[in-house]
Amino acid sequence: MTEKSRNLRNDLQKGILEAVSNLRTKFAKLKCEAEDKNKLIVNLEMKAAETNSTLRALQLGVGINCGGDKEATPLGFPVNSKDSDQNVVPSGVRTRKRYSDILADRGGNVPYDNKMYKLVVKSKSNQSAEYTRTLLKSKVNPAQMKVGISALKTLRNGQLLIESEKKNDLEEVCKKINEVCGEELESYMPTLKNPRLIVFNVPEDITSENTAQAIVVHNSELNLK
């Protein structure tokens, strides 16, 4: 009985070790498969983002007319698309860049090429964005006004954002909206503000007189003037 019992224990221990080894092998295989699937998902998301960017560029460059002939779409405003129906963040910056990169690109105060001017339209009675869009299209026709509109977007806060490459065209649209829809809608062109920065731990030898020179010296790669 003692010898038989010892054999039973040995067989049981061997079975446990084999089961643990098999489980470890299975878990390692599952982990590798999960990592491969995650890499595939990331690659697909990157390709989808590149495709969406290309489609947006094509829509803005081909499907939407804002050229010198000042023609517009049959409805006056750009036709809605899946991209324009999505809520976008109300921001004046089209692509995210670091502050130093923006200064370097501008070369000081040189404006961007193909700058897009923006006009914000909001409801005075907190109506839905769809109602505001419908009312705007029924009362204001850029084609009759002979102005060019590049895009009409819906912001997350329910307001509408109208974009154009010509500031004068947007000013005329803004004036028209306030005239014919002033009881229900309010439109305005947001103005850019110079950023106010707080710099801590400034050395004592830097004063208000030599601050500009110190910034230029410590950021020589930006070629500031």
GIQUI-V918676 format. One record per pair of residues at least 6 apart in sequence whose ideal C-beta (glycine too) atoms are under 7 Angstrom apart, sorted by the first residue. I is the first residue (numbers start at 1). J is the second residue. If there is no record, write none. Layout:
i=I j=J
i=I j=J
This chain:
i=56 j=83
i=59 j=81
i=59 j=83
i=60 j=150
i=60 j=151
i=64 j=78
i=64 j=150
i=64 j=151
i=65 j=71
i=65 j=72
i=65 j=148
i=66 j=148
i=66 j=149
i=66 j=150
i=66 j=164
i=66 j=165
i=67 j=148
i=70 j=146
i=70 j=147
i=70 j=148
i=72 j=142
i=72 j=143
i=72 j=148
i=72 j=149
i=73 j=79
i=75 j=137
i=76 j=137
i=76 j=140
i=76 j=141
i=76 j=142
i=76 j=143
i=77 j=137
i=77 j=142
i=77 j=149
i=77 j=152
i=78 j=84
i=78 j=149
i=78 j=151
i=78 j=152
i=84 j=151
i=84 j=152
i=84 j=153
i=85 j=154
i=87 j=154
i=87 j=155
i=87 j=156
i=88 j=153
i=88 j=155
i=89 j=156
i=90 j=155
i=90 j=157
i=90 j=159
i=90 j=161
i=92 j=118
i=92 j=190
i=92 j=192
i=94 j=116
i=100 j=222
i=103 j=222
i=103 j=224
i=104 j=222
i=108 j=224
i=108 j=225
i=114 j=165
i=116 j=150
i=116 j=163
i=116 j=165
i=117 j=164
i=117 j=167
i=117 j=170
i=118 j=161
i=118 j=163
i=118 j=189
i=118 j=190
i=119 j=162
i=119 j=170
i=119 j=173
i=119 j=174
i=119 j=187
i=119 j=189
i=120 j=159
i=120 j=161
i=120 j=187
i=120 j=188
i=120 j=190
i=121 j=132
i=121 j=136
i=121 j=159
i=121 j=160
i=121 j=162
i=121 j=177
i=121 j=185
i=121 j=187
i=122 j=159
i=122 j=186
i=123 j=132
i=123 j=184
i=123 j=185
i=124 j=184
i=124 j=185
i=124 j=186
i=125 j=184
i=128 j=158
i=129 j=154
i=129 j=158
i=129 j=160
i=132 j=160
i=132 j=185
i=133 j=160
i=135 j=181
i=135 j=184
i=135 j=185
i=136 j=160
i=136 j=177
i=136 j=181
i=136 j=185
i=139 j=180
i=139 j=181
i=140 j=173
i=140 j=176
i=140 j=177
i=140 j=180
i=142 j=149
i=142 j=173
i=145 j=172
i=145 j=176
i=147 j=169
i=147 j=172
i=147 j=173
i=148 j=164
i=148 j=165
i=148 j=166
i=148 j=169
i=149 j=162
i=149 j=164
i=150 j=163
i=150 j=164
i=150 j=165
i=151 j=163
i=152 j=160
i=152 j=162
i=153 j=161
i=154 j=160
i=155 j=161
i=162 j=170
i=162 j=173
i=164 j=170
i=170 j=189
i=174 j=187
i=174 j=188
i=174 j=189
i=177 j=185
i=177 j=187
i=178 j=187
i=206 j=214
i=215 j=224
i=216 j=224
